[in-house]
Amino acid sequence: MAKGSFNIGDEVAITATVRRRVTKDWVSVSIPSYNQPHSIVDRTSKVKHGQPIELRGDVTRVDGDKVTVNLGVPVTVDIATVKLVTAYVPPKRKTPLIDKAT
């Protein structure tokens, strides 16, 4: 898939930078091209100031050069800051929608 060709439902990753640890469980991060404060729950690792951290979410909207990703809350960033993890594949039907003629 070429860079920049995302579809709704694709799982993408955003590399954010840790700003500071707010509490024992919460970390404040800086997301590129997103001009709002954002914090995440991080109970497992002991990240420090300046370390990169990968945030994963699903694409909910594609609008020109902007992509909205659901990270618990919708975050709209430039398309160049996200990378594709897995493309969305719709579920396959096991039975047809119409009945067979009798």
Gaussian input, Z-matrix of N, CA and C with variables (Angstrom, degrees):
# hf/3-21g

backbone

0 1
 N
 C     1     B1
 C     2     B2     1     A1
 N     3     B3     2     A2     1     D1
 C     4     B4     3     A3     2     D2
 C     5     B5     4     A4     3     D3
 N     6     B6     5     A5     4     D4
 C     7     B7     6     A6     5     D5
 C     8     B8     7     A7     6     D6
 N     9     B9     8     A8     7     D7
 C    10    B10     9     A9     8     D8
 C    11    B11    10    A10     9     D9
 N    12    B12    11    A11    10    D10
 C    13    B13    12    A12    11    D11
 C    14    B14    13    A13    12    D12
 N    15    B15    14    A14    13    D13
 C    16    B16    15    A15    14    D14
 C    17    B17    16    A16    15    D15
 N    18    B18    17    A17    16    D16
 C    19    B19    18    A18    17    D17
 C    20    B20    19    A19    18    D18
 N    21    B21    20    A20    19    D19
 C    22    B22    21    A21    20    D20
 C    23    B23    22    A22    21    D21
 N    24    B24    23    A23    22    D22
 C    25    B25    24    A24    23    D23
 C    26    B26    25    A25    24    D24
 N    27    B27    26    A26    25    D25
 C    28    B28    27    A27    26    D26
 C    29    B29    28    A28    27    D27
 N    30    B30    29    A29    28    D28
 C    31    B31    30    A30    29    D29
 C    32    B32    31    A31    30    D30
 N    33    B33    32    A32    31    D31
 C    34    B34    33    A33    32    D32
 C    35    B35    34    A34    33    D33
 N    36    B36    35    A35    34    D34
 C    37    B37    36    A36    35    D35
 C    38    B38    37    A37    36    D36
 N    39    B39    38    A38    37    D37
 C    40    B40    39    A39    38    D38
 C    41    B41    40    A40    39    D39
 N    42    B42    41    A41    40    D40
 C    43    B43    42    A42    41    D41
 C    44    B44    43    A43    42    D42
 N    45    B45    44    A44    43    D43
 C    46    B46    45    A45    44    D44
 C    47    B47    46    A46    45    D45
 N    48    B48    47    A47    46    D46
 C    49    B49    48    A48    47    D47
 C    50    B50    49    A49    48    D48
 N    51    B51    50    A50    49    D49
 C    52    B52    51    A51    50    D50
 C    53    B53    52    A52    51    D51
 N    54    B54    53    A53    52    D52
 C    55    B55    54    A54    53    D53
 C    56    B56    55    A55    54    D54
 N    57    B57    56    A56    55    D55
 C    58    B58    57    A57    56    D56
 C    59    B59    58    A58    57    D57
 N    60    B60    59    A59    58    D58
 C    61    B61    60    A60    59    D59
 C    62    B62    61    A61    60    D60
 N    63    B63    62    A62    61    D61
 C    64    B64    63    A63    62    D62
 C    65    B65    64    A64    63    D63
 N    66    B66    65    A65    64    D64
 C    67    B67    66    A66    65    D65
 C    68    B68    67    A67    66    D66
 N    69    B69    68    A68    67    D67
 C    70    B70    69    A69    68    D68
 C    71    B71    70    A70    69    D69
 N    72    B72    71    A71    70    D70
 C    73    B73    72    A72    71    D71
 C    74    B74    73    A73    72    D72
 N    75    B75    74    A74    73    D73
 C    76    B76    75    A75    74    D74
 C    77    B77    76    A76    75    D75
 N    78    B78    77    A77    76    D76
 C    79    B79    78    A78    77    D77
 C    80    B80    79    A79    78    D78
 N    81    B81    80    A80    79    D79
 C    82    B82    81    A81    80    D80
 C    83    B83    82    A82    81    D81
 N    84    B84    83    A83    82    D82
 C    85    B85    84    A84    83    D83
 C    86    B86    85    A85    84    D84
 N    87    B87    86    A86    85    D85
 C    88    B88    87    A87    86    D86
 C    89    B89    88    A88    87    D87
 N    90    B90    89    A89    88    D88
 C    91    B91    90    A90    89    D89
 C    92    B92    91    A91    90    D90
 N    93    B93    92    A92    91    D91
 C    94    B94    93    A93    92    D92
 C    95    B95    94    A94    93    D93
 N    96    B96    95    A95    94    D94
 C    97    B97    96    A96    95    D95
 C    98    B98    97    A97    96    D96
 N    99    B99    98    A98    97    D97
 C   100   B100    99    A99    98    D98
 C   101   B101   100   A100    99    D99
 N   102   B102   101   A101   100   D100
 C   103   B103   102   A102   101   D101
 C   104   B104   103   A103   102   D102
 N   105   B105   104   A104   103   D103
 C   106   B106   105   A105   104   D104
 C   107   B107   106   A106   105   D105
 N   108   B108   107   A107   106   D106
 C   109   B109   108   A108   107   D107
 C   110   B110   109   A109   108   D108
 N   111   B111   110   A110   109   D109
 C   112   B112   111   A111   110   D110
 C   113   B113   112   A112   111   D111
 N   114   B114   113   A113   112   D112
 C   115   B115   114   A114   113   D113
 C   116   B116   115   A115   114   D114
 N   117   B117   116   A116   115   D115
 C   118   B118   117   A117   116   D116
 C   119   B119   118   A118   117   D117
 N   120   B120   119   A119   118   D118
 C   121   B121   120   A120   119   D119
 C   122   B122   121   A121   120   D120
 N   123   B123   122   A122   121   D121
 C   124   B124   123   A123   122   D122
 C   125   B125   124   A124   123   D123
 N   126   B126   125   A125   124   D124
 C   127   B127   126   A126   125   D125
 C   128   B128   127   A127   126   D126
 N   129   B129   128   A128   127   D127
 C   130   B130   129   A129   128   D128
 C   131   B131   130   A130   129   D129
 N   132   B132   131   A131   130   D130
 C   133   B133   132   A132   131   D131
 C   134   B134   133   A133   132   D132
 N   135   B135   134   A134   133   D133
 C   136   B136   135   A135   134   D134
 C   137   B137   136   A136   135   D135
 N   138   B138   137   A137   136   D136
 C   139   B139   138   A138   137   D137
 C   140   B140   139   A139   138   D138
 N   141   B141   140   A140   139   D139
 C   142   B142   141   A141   140   D140
 C   143   B143   142   A142   141   D141
 N   144   B144   143   A143   142   D142
 C   145   B145   144   A144   143   D143
 C   146   B146   145   A145   144   D144
 N   147   B147   146   A146   145   D145
 C   148   B148   147   A147   146   D146
 C   149   B149   148   A148   147   D147
 N   150   B150   149   A149   148   D148
 C   151   B151   150   A150   149   D149
 C   152   B152   151   A151   150   D150
 N   153   B153   152   A152   151   D151
 C   154   B154   153   A153   152   D152
 C   155   B155   154   A154   153   D153
 N   156   B156   155   A155   154   D154
 C   157   B157   156   A156   155   D155
 C   158   B158   157   A157   156   D156
 N   159   B159   158   A158   157   D157
 C   160   B160   159   A159   158   D158
 C   161   B161   160   A160   159   D159
 N   162   B162   161   A161   160   D160
 C   163   B163   162   A162   161   D161
 C   164   B164   163   A163   162   D162
 N   165   B165   164   A164   163   D163
 C   166   B166   165   A165   164   D164
 C   167   B167   166   A166   165   D165
 N   168   B168   167   A167   166   D166
 C   169   B169   168   A168   167   D167
 C   170   B170   169   A169   168   D168
 N   171   B171   170   A170   169   D169
 C   172   B172   171   A171   170   D170
 C   173   B173   172   A172   171   D171
 N   174   B174   173   A173   172   D172
 C   175   B175   174   A174   173   D173
 C   176   B176   175   A175   174   D174
 N   177   B177   176   A176   175   D175
 C   178   B178   177   A177   176   D176
 C   179   B179   178   A178   177   D177
 N   180   B180   179   A179   178   D178
 C   181   B181   180   A180   179   D179
 C   182   B182   181   A181   180   D180
 N   183   B183   182   A182   181   D181
 C   184   B184   183   A183   182   D182
 C   185   B185   184   A184   183   D183
 N   186   B186   185   A185   184   D184
 C   187   B187   186   A186   185   D185
 C   188   B188   187   A187   186   D186
 N   189   B189   188   A188   187   D187
 C   190   B190   189   A189   188   D188
 C   191   B191   190   A190   189   D189
 N   192   B192   191   A191   190   D190
 C   193   B193   192   A192   191   D191
 C   194   B194   193   A193   192   D192
 N   195   B195   194   A194   193   D193
 C   196   B196   195   A195   194   D194
 C   197   B197   196   A196   195   D195
 N   198   B198   197   A197   196   D196
 C   199   B199   198   A198   197   D197
 C   200   B200   199   A199   198   D198
 N   201   B201   200   A200   199   D199
 C   202   B202   201   A201   200   D200
 C   203   B203   202   A202   201   D201
 N   204   B204   203   A203   202   D202
 C   205   B205   204   A204   203   D203
 C   206   B206   205   A205   204   D204
 N   207   B207   206   A206   205   D205
 C   208   B208   207   A207   206   D206
 C   209   B209   208   A208   207   D207
 N   210   B210   209   A209   208   D208
 C   211   B211   210   A210   209   D209
 C   212   B212   211   A211   210   D210
 N   213   B213   212   A212   211   D211
 C   214   B214   213   A213   212   D212
 C   215   B215   214   A214   213   D213
 N   216   B216   215   A215   214   D214
 C   217   B217   216   A216   215   D215
 C   218   B218   217   A217   216   D216
 N   219   B219   218   A218   217   D217
 C   220   B220   219   A219   218   D218
 C   221   B221   220   A220   219   D219
 N   222   B222   221   A221   220   D220
 C   223   B223   222   A222   221   D221
 C   224   B224   223   A223   222   D222
 N   225   B225   224   A224   223   D223
 C   226   B226   225   A225   224   D224
 C   227   B227   226   A226   225   D225
 N   228   B228   227   A227   226   D226
 C   229   B229   228   A228   227   D227
 C   230   B230   229   A229   228   D228
 N   231   B231   230   A230   229   D229
 C   232   B232   231   A231   230   D230
 C   233   B233   232   A232   231   D231
 N   234   B234   233   A233   232   D232
 C   235   B235   234   A234   233   D233
 C   236   B236   235   A235   234   D234
 N   237   B237   236   A236   235   D235
 C   238   B238   237   A237   236   D236
 C   239   B239   238   A238   237   D237
 N   240   B240   239   A239   238   D238
 C   241   B241   240   A240   239   D239
 C   242   B242   241   A241   240   D240
 N   243   B243   242   A242   241   D241
 C   244   B244   243   A243   242   D242
 C   245   B245   244   A244   243   D243
 N   246   B246   245   A245   244   D244
 C   247   B247   246   A246   245   D245
 C   248   B248   247   A247   246   D246
 N   249   B249   248   A248   247   D247
 C   250   B250   249   A249   248   D248
 C   251   B251   250   A250   249   D249
 N   252   B252   251   A251   250   D250
 C   253   B253   252   A252   251   D251
 C   254   B254   253   A253   252   D252
 N   255   B255   254   A254   253   D253
 C   256   B256   255   A255   254   D254
 C   257   B257   256   A256   255   D255
 N   258   B258   257   A257   256   D256
 C   259   B259   258   A258   257   D257
 C   260   B260   259   A259   258   D258
 N   261   B261   260   A260   259   D259
 C   262   B262   261   A261   260   D260
 C   263   B263   262   A262   261   D261
 N   264   B264   263   A263   262   D262
 C   265   B265   264   A264   263   D263
 C   266   B266   265   A265   264   D264
 N   267   B267   266   A266   265   D265
 C   268   B268   267   A267   266   D266
 C   269   B269   268   A268   267   D267
 N   270   B270   269   A269   268   D268
 C   271   B271   270   A270   269   D269
 C   272   B272   271   A271   270   D270
 N   273   B273   272   A272   271   D271
 C   274   B274   273   A273   272   D272
 C   275   B275   274   A274   273   D273
 N   276   B276   275   A275   274   D274
 C   277   B277   276   A276   275   D275
 C   278   B278   277   A277   276   D276
 N   279   B279   278   A278   277   D277
 C   280   B280   279   A279   278   D278
 C   281   B281   280   A280   279   D279
 N   282   B282   281   A281   280   D280
 C   283   B283   282   A282   281   D281
 C   284   B284   283   A283   282   D282
 N   285   B285   284   A284   283   D283
 C   286   B286   285   A285   284   D284
 C   287   B287   286   A286   285   D285
 N   288   B288   287   A287   286   D286
 C   289   B289   288   A288   287   D287
 C   290   B290   289   A289   288   D288
 N   291   B291   290   A290   289   D289
 C   292   B292   291   A291   290   D290
 C   293   B293   292   A292   291   D291
 N   294   B294   293   A293   292   D292
 C   295   B295   294   A294   293   D293
 C   296   B296   295   A295   294   D294
 N   297   B297   296   A296   295   D295
 C   298   B298   297   A297   296   D296
 C   299   B299   298   A298   297   D297
 N   300   B300   299   A299   298   D298
 C   301   B301   300   A300   299   D299
 C   302   B302   301   A301   300   D300
 N   303   B303   302   A302   301   D301
 C   304   B304   303   A303   302   D302
 C   305   B305   304   A304   303   D303

   B1=1.4377
   B2=1.5211
   B3=1.2772
   B4=1.4531
   B5=1.5168
   B6=1.3115
   B7=1.4559
   B8=1.5247
   B9=1.3127
   B10=1.4489
   B11=1.5100
   B12=1.3154
   B13=1.4585
   B14=1.5283
   B15=1.3211
   B16=1.4502
   B17=1.5183
   B18=1.3264
   B19=1.4484
   B20=1.5203
   B21=1.3226
   B22=1.4516
   B23=1.5244
   B24=1.3259
   B25=1.4532
   B26=1.5146
   B27=1.3267
   B28=1.4553
   B29=1.5261
   B30=1.3224
   B31=1.4572
   B32=1.5189
   B33=1.3333
   B34=1.4563
   B35=1.5261
   B36=1.3170
   B37=1.4546
   B38=1.5221
   B39=1.3280
   B40=1.4618
   B41=1.5182
   B42=1.3251
   B43=1.4560
   B44=1.5257
   B45=1.3311
   B46=1.4605
   B47=1.5240
   B48=1.3239
   B49=1.4497
   B50=1.5221
   B51=1.3127
   B52=1.4597
   B53=1.5227
   B54=1.3294
   B55=1.4646
   B56=1.5211
   B57=1.3445
   B58=1.4588
   B59=1.5217
   B60=1.3156
   B61=1.4561
   B62=1.5200
   B63=1.3271
   B64=1.4576
   B65=1.5206
   B66=1.3208
   B67=1.4611
   B68=1.5199
   B69=1.3263
   B70=1.4576
   B71=1.5240
   B72=1.3448
   B73=1.4583
   B74=1.5206
   B75=1.3085
   B76=1.4656
   B77=1.5158
   B78=1.3641
   B79=1.4564
   B80=1.5237
   B81=1.3089
   B82=1.4607
   B83=1.5246
   B84=1.3591
   B85=1.4558
   B86=1.5268
   B87=1.3102
   B88=1.4575
   B89=1.5215
   B90=1.3410
   B91=1.4584
   B92=1.5237
   B93=1.3577
   B94=1.4636
   B95=1.5258
   B96=1.2960
   B97=1.4639
   B98=1.5297
   B99=1.3170
   B100=1.4643
   B101=1.5186
   B102=1.3134
   B103=1.4566
   B104=1.5254
   B105=1.3183
   B106=1.4593
   B107=1.5299
   B108=1.3298
   B109=1.4688
   B110=1.5300
   B111=1.3051
   B112=1.4603
   B113=1.5203
   B114=1.3206
   B115=1.4567
   B116=1.5178
   B117=1.3207
   B118=1.4556
   B119=1.5217
   B120=1.3260
   B121=1.4533
   B122=1.5167
   B123=1.3326
   B124=1.4606
   B125=1.5249
   B126=1.3265
   B127=1.4645
   B128=1.5148
   B129=1.3211
   B130=1.4615
   B131=1.5178
   B132=1.3160
   B133=1.4638
   B134=1.5263
   B135=1.2880
   B136=1.4624
   B137=1.5275
   B138=1.3257
   B139=1.4601
   B140=1.5151
   B141=1.2989
   B142=1.4651
   B143=1.5265
   B144=1.2943
   B145=1.4650
   B146=1.5259
   B147=1.3590
   B148=1.4497
   B149=1.5099
   B150=1.3191
   B151=1.4551
   B152=1.5249
   B153=1.3332
   B154=1.4660
   B155=1.5293
   B156=1.3223
   B157=1.4553
   B158=1.5226
   B159=1.3234
   B160=1.4630
   B161=1.5272
   B162=1.3336
   B163=1.4539
   B164=1.5216
   B165=1.3338
   B166=1.4629
   B167=1.5196
   B168=1.3323
   B169=1.4506
   B170=1.5096
   B171=1.3238
   B172=1.4580
   B173=1.5218
   B174=1.3321
   B175=1.4592
   B176=1.5314
   B177=1.3346
   B178=1.4554
   B179=1.5196
   B180=1.3427
   B181=1.4660
   B182=1.5200
   B183=1.3210
   B184=1.4593
   B185=1.5157
   B186=1.3329
   B187=1.4541
   B188=1.5248
   B189=1.3259
   B190=1.4666
   B191=1.5123
   B192=1.3409
   B193=1.4615
   B194=1.5212
   B195=1.3256
   B196=1.4620
   B197=1.5288
   B198=1.3167
   B199=1.4615
   B200=1.5172
   B201=1.3432
   B202=1.4538
   B203=1.5174
   B204=1.3315
   B205=1.4555
   B206=1.5232
   B207=1.3274
   B208=1.4549
   B209=1.5198
   B210=1.3301
   B211=1.4660
   B212=1.5279
   B213=1.3062
   B214=1.4544
   B215=1.5092
   B216=1.3145
   B217=1.4589
   B218=1.5235
   B219=1.3269
   B220=1.4691
   B221=1.5288
   B222=1.3102
   B223=1.4619
   B224=1.5144
   B225=1.3370
   B226=1.4608
   B227=1.5227
   B228=1.3377
   B229=1.4607
   B230=1.5277
   B231=1.3355
   B232=1.4609
   B233=1.5249
   B234=1.3050
   B235=1.4656
   B236=1.5317
   B237=1.3232
   B238=1.4612
   B239=1.5242
   B240=1.3352
   B241=1.4594
   B242=1.5212
   B243=1.3267
   B244=1.4685
   B245=1.5251
   B246=1.3267
   B247=1.4633
   B248=1.5192
   B249=1.3095
   B250=1.4518
   B251=1.5221
   B252=1.3364
   B253=1.4631
   B254=1.5249
   B255=1.3363
   B256=1.4597
   B257=1.5162
   B258=1.3152
   B259=1.4566
   B260=1.5254
   B261=1.3217
   B262=1.4630
   B263=1.5221
   B264=1.3196
   B265=1.4547
   B266=1.5278
   B267=1.3393
   B268=1.4582
   B269=1.5257
   B270=1.3215
   B271=1.4683
   B272=1.5217
   B273=1.3190
   B274=1.4647
   B275=1.5253
   B276=1.3203
   B277=1.4608
   B278=1.5160
   B279=1.3359
   B280=1.4601
   B281=1.5170
   B282=1.3223
   B283=1.4689
   B284=1.5187
   B285=1.3133
   B286=1.4671
   B287=1.5256
   B288=1.3182
   B289=1.4509
   B290=1.5298
   B291=1.3152
   B292=1.4589
   B293=1.5196
   B294=1.3083
   B295=1.4564
   B296=1.5305
   B297=1.3144
   B298=1.4566
   B299=1.5260
   B300=1.3046
   B301=1.4629
   B302=1.5231
   B303=1.3241
   B304=1.4766
   B305=1.5029
   A1=108.93
   A2=118.21
   A3=122.04
   A4=110.38
   A5=115.84
   A6=119.87
   A7=109.33
   A8=115.46
   A9=119.45
   A10=113.99
   A11=118.24
   A12=119.45
   A13=108.76
   A14=115.70
   A15=122.21
   A16=109.04
   A17=116.04
   A18=122.41
   A19=109.25
   A20=115.62
   A21=120.24
   A22=108.66
   A23=116.10
   A24=121.93
   A25=113.74
   A26=118.81
   A27=121.33
   A28=109.94
   A29=116.36
   A30=120.52
   A31=107.99
   A32=116.26
   A33=121.70
   A34=109.72
   A35=115.40
   A36=121.97
   A37=109.42
   A38=115.46
   A39=122.82
   A40=106.84
   A41=117.10
   A42=120.80
   A43=108.63
   A44=115.50
   A45=122.18
   A46=108.79
   A47=116.20
   A48=122.26
   A49=108.99
   A50=116.78
   A51=121.41
   A52=109.05
   A53=115.62
   A54=120.93
   A55=111.06
   A56=116.18
   A57=120.22
   A58=108.79
   A59=115.69
   A60=121.44
   A61=106.74
   A62=116.61
   A63=122.03
   A64=110.05
   A65=117.28
   A66=122.88
   A67=107.36
   A68=115.63
   A69=119.87
   A70=111.59
   A71=117.01
   A72=121.18
   A73=114.44
   A74=119.45
   A75=122.65
   A76=111.63
   A77=114.43
   A78=121.87
   A79=108.47
   A80=116.97
   A81=121.91
   A82=107.91
   A83=116.10
   A84=120.87
   A85=110.22
   A86=115.21
   A87=122.85
   A88=107.89
   A89=115.54
   A90=121.12
   A91=108.25
   A92=118.39
   A93=120.19
   A94=111.87
   A95=117.20
   A96=127.68
   A97=113.26
   A98=117.96
   A99=122.81
   A100=106.52
   A101=117.22
   A102=121.85
   A103=113.74
   A104=116.53
   A105=121.62
   A106=108.61
   A107=117.19
   A108=118.52
   A109=109.96
   A110=116.74
   A111=120.99
   A112=108.14
   A113=116.73
   A114=120.50
   A115=109.03
   A116=115.52
   A117=121.93
   A118=109.28
   A119=115.32
   A120=121.31
   A121=107.22
   A122=116.36
   A123=121.60
   A124=107.93
   A125=116.11
   A126=121.04
   A127=112.80
   A128=117.24
   A129=119.76
   A130=113.80
   A131=118.37
   A132=119.16
   A133=111.10
   A134=114.52
   A135=121.44
   A136=108.70
   A137=115.76
   A138=119.86
   A139=110.22
   A140=115.32
   A141=122.59
   A142=109.71
   A143=116.23
   A144=123.76
   A145=110.05
   A146=116.10
   A147=121.86
   A148=115.21
   A149=118.54
   A150=120.47
   A151=110.72
   A152=117.74
   A153=119.80
   A154=109.94
   A155=115.63
   A156=121.64
   A157=107.44
   A158=116.41
   A159=120.86
   A160=109.76
   A161=115.89
   A162=122.52
   A163=107.96
   A164=116.64
   A165=120.72
   A166=110.36
   A167=114.25
   A168=120.40
   A169=111.05
   A170=115.18
   A171=121.36
   A172=110.53
   A173=115.91
   A174=121.77
   A175=108.24
   A176=116.06
   A177=120.12
   A178=112.35
   A179=117.00
   A180=120.07
   A181=109.93
   A182=116.02
   A183=122.72
   A184=106.50
   A185=116.79
   A186=121.54
   A187=109.40
   A188=116.36
   A189=120.36
   A190=111.12
   A191=116.51
   A192=120.80
   A193=112.49
   A194=118.27
   A195=123.76
   A196=110.22
   A197=116.33
   A198=123.07
   A199=107.85
   A200=116.74
   A201=121.30
   A202=108.10
   A203=115.57
   A204=122.66
   A205=108.10
   A206=116.54
   A207=121.17
   A208=109.15
   A209=116.82
   A210=122.89
   A211=109.77
   A212=116.39
   A213=121.44
   A214=108.66
   A215=115.94
   A216=125.15
   A217=106.37
   A218=118.49
   A219=118.59
   A220=111.56
   A221=115.52
   A222=123.19
   A223=107.61
   A224=117.60
   A225=122.19
   A226=109.15
   A227=115.42
   A228=121.63
   A229=109.48
   A230=115.38
   A231=120.35
   A232=109.45
   A233=115.08
   A234=121.10
   A235=111.57
   A236=117.70
   A237=121.31
   A238=112.40
   A239=119.03
   A240=121.10
   A241=113.49
   A242=117.65
   A243=120.17
   A244=110.20
   A245=115.39
   A246=120.06
   A247=108.50
   A248=115.54
   A249=122.55
   A250=110.64
   A251=116.57
   A252=121.89
   A253=108.88
   A254=117.11
   A255=121.37
   A256=109.17
   A257=115.92
   A258=121.20
   A259=109.04
   A260=115.79
   A261=121.38
   A262=109.69
   A263=116.19
   A264=122.34
   A265=106.51
   A266=118.19
   A267=119.07
   A268=110.94
   A269=117.33
   A270=119.36
   A271=111.68
   A272=115.74
   A273=122.02
   A274=109.06
   A275=116.71
   A276=121.46
   A277=109.48
   A278=115.26
   A279=119.41
   A280=111.09
   A281=116.13
   A282=119.74
   A283=108.43
   A284=117.71
   A285=119.37
   A286=111.51
   A287=116.03
   A288=121.36
   A289=111.91
   A290=116.91
   A291=119.71
   A292=110.69
   A293=115.98
   A294=120.50
   A295=110.14
   A296=115.55
   A297=120.68
   A298=109.54
   A299=116.46
   A300=120.84
   A301=109.95
   A302=115.52
   A303=118.99
   A304=112.10
   D1=132.86
   D2=-180.00
   D3=-71.53
   D4=149.18
   D5=179.76
   D6=-64.11
   D7=130.62
   D8=179.06
   D9=99.27
   D10=-4.56
   D11=178.94
   D12=-106.17
   D13=81.55
   D14=-179.28
   D15=-103.91
   D16=150.09
   D17=176.30
   D18=-120.85
   D19=161.37
   D20=178.50
   D21=-65.24
   D22=132.95
   D23=-179.56
   D24=100.69
   D25=-14.81
   D26=178.05
   D27=-65.85
   D28=143.31
   D29=173.87
   D30=-90.80
   D31=126.33
   D32=-177.29
   D33=-126.46
   D34=164.67
   D35=178.69
   D36=-124.70
   D37=141.46
   D38=175.54
   D39=-121.48
   D40=130.65
   D41=177.37
   D42=-92.19
   D43=113.24
   D44=-179.57
   D45=-107.55
   D46=163.49
   D47=179.20
   D48=-112.12
   D49=133.73
   D50=179.91
   D51=-71.62
   D52=126.71
   D53=177.07
   D54=-89.68
   D55=-51.22
   D56=178.24
   D57=-167.60
   D58=163.24
   D59=174.58
   D60=-91.60
   D61=120.08
   D62=-176.88
   D63=-79.81
   D64=-53.14
   D65=174.74
   D66=-133.32
   D67=-169.17
   D68=179.73
   D69=-62.88
   D70=-32.67
   D71=-176.18
   D72=-105.99
   D73=-19.24
   D74=-174.02
   D75=-107.45
   D76=140.51
   D77=179.41
   D78=-127.79
   D79=133.11
   D80=175.34
   D81=-88.51
   D82=130.24
   D83=-177.99
   D84=-125.01
   D85=156.42
   D86=176.01
   D87=-111.00
   D88=118.31
   D89=-179.75
   D90=-98.83
   D91=128.67
   D92=179.77
   D93=-59.74
   D94=137.66
   D95=178.01
   D96=63.93
   D97=14.76
   D98=175.04
   D99=-117.97
   D100=108.45
   D101=-170.22
   D102=-91.17
   D103=34.62
   D104=177.79
   D105=-126.96
   D106=151.77
   D107=175.84
   D108=-68.73
   D109=146.52
   D110=179.92
   D111=-144.18
   D112=137.19
   D113=176.43
   D114=-132.31
   D115=152.17
   D116=-177.02
   D117=-131.06
   D118=159.80
   D119=174.09
   D120=-86.91
   D121=126.88
   D122=-179.77
   D123=-139.05
   D124=89.56
   D125=-177.35
   D126=-91.22
   D127=-21.20
   D128=-170.05
   D129=-88.90
   D130=-41.45
   D131=-173.34
   D132=-105.20
   D133=165.89
   D134=178.21
   D135=-114.26
   D136=70.63
   D137=-178.58
   D138=-74.22
   D139=152.44
   D140=-179.08
   D141=-115.88
   D142=168.02
   D143=178.43
   D144=-57.11
   D145=129.72
   D146=176.49
   D147=92.84
   D148=-10.63
   D149=-179.76
   D150=-75.20
   D151=142.32
   D152=174.24
   D153=-78.22
   D154=145.98
   D155=177.44
   D156=-137.81
   D157=140.33
   D158=-177.14
   D159=-96.28
   D160=125.91
   D161=177.35
   D162=-108.00
   D163=129.42
   D164=-178.90
   D165=-113.41
   D166=143.76
   D167=177.31
   D168=-164.39
   D169=176.11
   D170=-179.57
   D171=-100.26
   D172=143.91
   D173=177.43
   D174=-73.60
   D175=127.58
   D176=177.68
   D177=-110.19
   D178=-18.58
   D179=179.54
   D180=-157.53
   D181=139.62
   D182=174.33
   D183=-122.54
   D184=122.90
   D185=-175.34
   D186=-137.54
   D187=89.24
   D188=179.31
   D189=67.30
   D190=-114.36
   D191=179.81
   D192=-100.30
   D193=13.83
   D194=178.26
   D195=-117.17
   D196=146.78
   D197=177.99
   D198=-130.96
   D199=134.38
   D200=174.90
   D201=-101.73
   D202=124.31
   D203=-177.03
   D204=-117.31
   D205=136.85
   D206=178.32
   D207=-88.92
   D208=106.30
   D209=176.92
   D210=-110.50
   D211=34.92
   D212=-170.21
   D213=100.49
   D214=-39.55
   D215=170.00
   D216=-129.13
   D217=150.89
   D218=178.86
   D219=-69.68
   D220=131.57
   D221=179.58
   D222=-124.42
   D223=121.47
   D224=179.60
   D225=-102.06
   D226=120.33
   D227=-177.55
   D228=-132.43
   D229=168.91
   D230=174.96
   D231=-66.17
   D232=149.30
   D233=-177.53
   D234=-66.35
   D235=-23.72
   D236=-178.87
   D237=-74.99
   D238=-16.23
   D239=-176.86
   D240=-89.75
   D241=-7.52
   D242=-178.76
   D243=-109.07
   D244=151.62
   D245=175.13
   D246=-130.31
   D247=145.34
   D248=-176.14
   D249=-73.97
   D250=131.84
   D251=174.88
   D252=-101.30
   D253=-57.94
   D254=175.91
   D255=-141.52
   D256=137.18
   D257=178.19
   D258=-80.44
   D259=148.32
   D260=179.26
   D261=-74.67
   D262=132.22
   D263=176.29
   D264=-121.98
   D265=118.49
   D266=-178.88
   D267=-64.98
   D268=151.58
   D269=-179.80
   D270=-66.23
   D271=147.73
   D272=179.90
   D273=-90.48
   D274=141.61
   D275=176.86
   D276=-85.25
   D277=137.51
   D278=177.16
   D279=-89.90
   D280=-27.13
   D281=178.37
   D282=-123.38
   D283=148.04
   D284=179.89
   D285=-69.76
   D286=158.61
   D287=179.98
   D288=-71.89
   D289=-29.31
   D290=-178.34
   D291=-104.79
   D292=150.88
   D293=179.24
   D294=-77.74
   D295=154.91
   D296=176.43
   D297=-73.87
   D298=145.40
   D299=178.48
   D300=-68.10
   D301=140.31
   D302=179.20
   D303=-107.64

